[in-house]
Amino acid sequence: MREVSGSKQYDVALSFAGEDREYVRSIAENLKTKGVGVFYDDFEKVALWGENLTERFVDIYMKRARHAVLFISEHYRDKVWSRLERRAALARALTEDQAYILPARFDDTEITGLLPTVAYIDLRRLSPAEFSVMICEKIGHDLSQTKANLLPPPQSRTPTGTATFDYSNFDGRFCIGADVCLFETMWSKAGDTSIHCCNDPQSIKGVALAPRGAELLDITDASTLDYTSRCRTPEEGRIVILQNSNSFFAALHILDIKDDTRSDDRDELTFRYWILTDGSEDFSRSNLA
């Protein structure tokens, strides 16, 4: 969030139904990376904790945003919270001499209070990235100030899984987990059987290597490993341990490394990962294996 003109705190506030969250989350993350001040509830879980949400949301959609983007769908029409946000936005629109409500549609659902003559964007024809650019153009946000390499990297949000990606893109970044258990991993070329893993991203506190030959069940206390170097270089078969800025631990088992300067046709990394979402340091529990 950043301060904008007058008493406004957000460039845009996003109003949507929970069923449409995945699409809207991609837009929110894209806008945030571009430097847009965006209100998206998941970005402010701690700030909203304990607040009177009725009062808080009315304040945001009536006073604290320069624009409100309404993501219209059948679900959006029927939800209590989206109805509250919409009514607050409509009340604000009455006092504006420029477009405040920016409607976008997932379907053809009619919304009470929103005039049929108001132009909307059809999201059925747009990716989240494309719509994010349109929002920036509408609110006058200069995209030329955003470096292309700062776009959000690919992400696997589940606490366990297998990831395969081109580590020559996105500055070698790939995200695993989400929220307090987010790890933005960062990789760079070392060879066709090894790779550099760095602690440069803000979400990473430290990176360590499990002892050579160790398996996941052998790691009973991840906190005792050595995190004092900025960069570690695991080879295929080695396990990397990451600690994030919220002191959660993740184990990444390096499965395959490809290097296009050797015998491979591309740069590619594959690893299997496990995140200890309970805040512990012990990977030896059988339900993780």
Helices and strands as residue ranges (DSSP letters): E 10-15, G 18-20, H 21-33, E 38-39, G 41-44, H 45-48, H 53-59, I 60-64, E 65-72, H 74-78, H 80-93, E 101-105, E 121-122, G 123-125, H 128-139, G 143-145, G 148-150, E 155-156, E 160-165, G 170-172, E 173-176, G 179-181, E 183-189, E 195-198, E 204-209, G 216-218, G 222-224, E 231-232, E 239-244, E 249-258, E 268-275, G 286-288
